[in-house]
Amino acid sequence: MEQLCSQLATLDQALVYQALLVGAVALSWLGTAIERCGIQAIIAGRTDLPQDVSRIRLAVSALVVGALTFFFCLARELREQTGPASHERAAADRNLLASGLALAAALVRLCDWRAGQDHLK
């Protein structure tokens, strides 16, 4: 029973982090829509400056990195719980690799955003 309660708590956490990823997608959509409106304004000849979406992009990156860190740690824990030289271990290894690559990609994007901000100063 204790193991089931632990699994339930892990699933509850996963749902929260999945919701954060959905929120990040929604924020990213908002940032793209704002940029689109700015380009439309330029095309229409308006002189007002497009709205800066850098804070939105930072929030999106932070949410994604946070959520993917959780899933990477979860994959690492799962790998540690599987026996060596088994089909489950091979699947856990692939899951850990995929989670690590996704997290690395999110960190690269965050660093790229940061470098772009430093360049603008």
C-alpha positions as CSV (number, residue, x, y, z in Angstrom):
1,M,0.0,0.0,0.0
2,E,2.9,2.4,0.8
3,Q,4.4,1.8,-2.6
4,L,1.0,2.7,-4.3
5,C,0.8,5.9,-2.3
6,S,4.3,6.8,-3.4
7,Q,3.4,6.1,-7.0
8,L,0.3,8.2,-6.6
9,A,2.3,11.1,-5.2
10,T,4.8,10.8,-8.2
11,L,1.9,10.8,-10.6
12,D,0.4,13.9,-8.9
13,Q,3.8,15.7,-9.3
14,A,4.0,14.6,-13.0
15,L,0.5,16.1,-13.6
16,V,1.7,19.4,-12.2
17,Y,4.8,19.5,-14.4
18,Q,2.8,18.5,-17.4
19,A,0.4,21.4,-16.6
20,L,3.5,23.7,-16.5
21,L,4.5,22.4,-19.9
22,V,1.0,23.2,-21.3
23,G,1.3,26.6,-19.7
24,A,4.7,27.2,-21.3
25,V,3.1,26.3,-24.7
26,A,0.3,28.8,-24.1
27,L,2.8,31.5,-23.1
28,S,4.9,30.7,-26.2
29,W,1.8,31.1,-28.4
30,L,1.0,34.4,-26.7
31,G,4.6,35.6,-27.4
32,T,4.3,34.6,-31.0
33,A,0.9,36.3,-31.4
34,I,2.3,39.5,-29.9
35,E,5.3,39.4,-32.3
36,R,2.9,38.8,-35.2
37,C,0.8,41.9,-34.3
38,G,4.0,43.9,-34.2
39,I,5.0,42.8,-37.7
40,Q,1.5,43.6,-38.9
41,A,1.8,47.1,-37.4
42,I,5.1,47.6,-39.3
43,I,3.6,46.4,-42.5
44,A,0.6,48.7,-42.0
45,G,3.1,51.6,-41.6
46,R,2.4,52.3,-38.0
47,T,5.4,53.7,-36.1
48,D,4.6,52.3,-32.7
49,L,7.3,49.9,-31.5
50,P,6.4,46.2,-31.3
51,Q,5.9,44.9,-27.8
52,D,9.0,43.3,-26.2
53,V,8.3,39.6,-25.6
54,S,11.7,38.7,-24.0
55,R,10.2,38.3,-20.5
56,I,7.6,35.9,-22.0
57,R,10.4,33.9,-23.7
58,L,12.3,33.8,-20.4
59,A,9.3,32.5,-18.5
60,V,8.7,29.9,-21.2
61,S,12.3,28.7,-21.0
62,A,12.2,28.6,-17.2
63,L,9.0,26.6,-17.1
64,V,10.3,24.1,-19.7
65,V,13.7,23.7,-18.0
66,G,12.0,23.2,-14.6
67,A,9.5,20.6,-15.9
68,L,12.1,18.7,-18.0
69,T,14.4,18.6,-15.0
70,F,11.7,16.8,-13.0
71,F,11.1,14.3,-15.8
72,F,14.9,13.7,-16.1
73,C,15.2,13.0,-12.4
74,L,12.2,10.7,-12.6
75,A,13.8,8.8,-15.5
76,R,17.0,8.5,-13.5
77,E,15.2,7.1,-10.5
78,L,13.4,4.6,-12.8
79,R,16.7,3.5,-14.3
80,E,18.2,3.0,-10.8
81,Q,15.2,0.8,-9.8
82,T,15.6,-1.6,-12.8
83,G,17.8,-4.7,-12.7
84,P,20.9,-4.8,-14.9
85,A,20.9,-6.5,-18.3
86,S,17.1,-6.6,-18.7
87,H,14.6,-5.4,-21.3
88,E,13.3,-2.9,-18.6
89,R,16.8,-1.6,-18.0
90,A,17.4,-1.0,-21.8
91,A,14.1,0.8,-22.0
92,A,15.0,2.9,-18.9
93,D,18.3,3.7,-20.4
94,R,16.6,5.0,-23.6
95,N,14.1,7.0,-21.5
96,L,16.9,8.5,-19.5
97,L,18.8,9.4,-22.7
98,A,15.7,11.0,-24.3
99,S,14.9,12.9,-21.1
100,G,18.5,14.1,-20.9
101,L,18.6,15.2,-24.5
102,A,15.3,17.1,-24.1
103,L,16.6,18.9,-21.0
104,A,19.9,19.7,-22.8
105,A,18.0,21.2,-25.7
106,A,15.9,23.3,-23.3
107,L,19.1,24.5,-21.5
108,V,20.7,25.4,-24.9
109,R,17.7,27.5,-25.8
110,L,17.8,29.2,-22.4
111,C,21.5,30.0,-22.8
112,D,20.9,31.2,-26.3
113,W,18.1,33.5,-25.1
114,R,20.4,34.8,-22.4
115,A,23.3,35.4,-24.9
116,G,20.9,37.3,-27.1
117,Q,19.8,39.5,-24.2
118,D,23.5,40.2,-23.3
119,H,24.1,41.1,-26.9
120,L,21.3,43.7,-26.8
121,K,22.8,45.5,-23.9
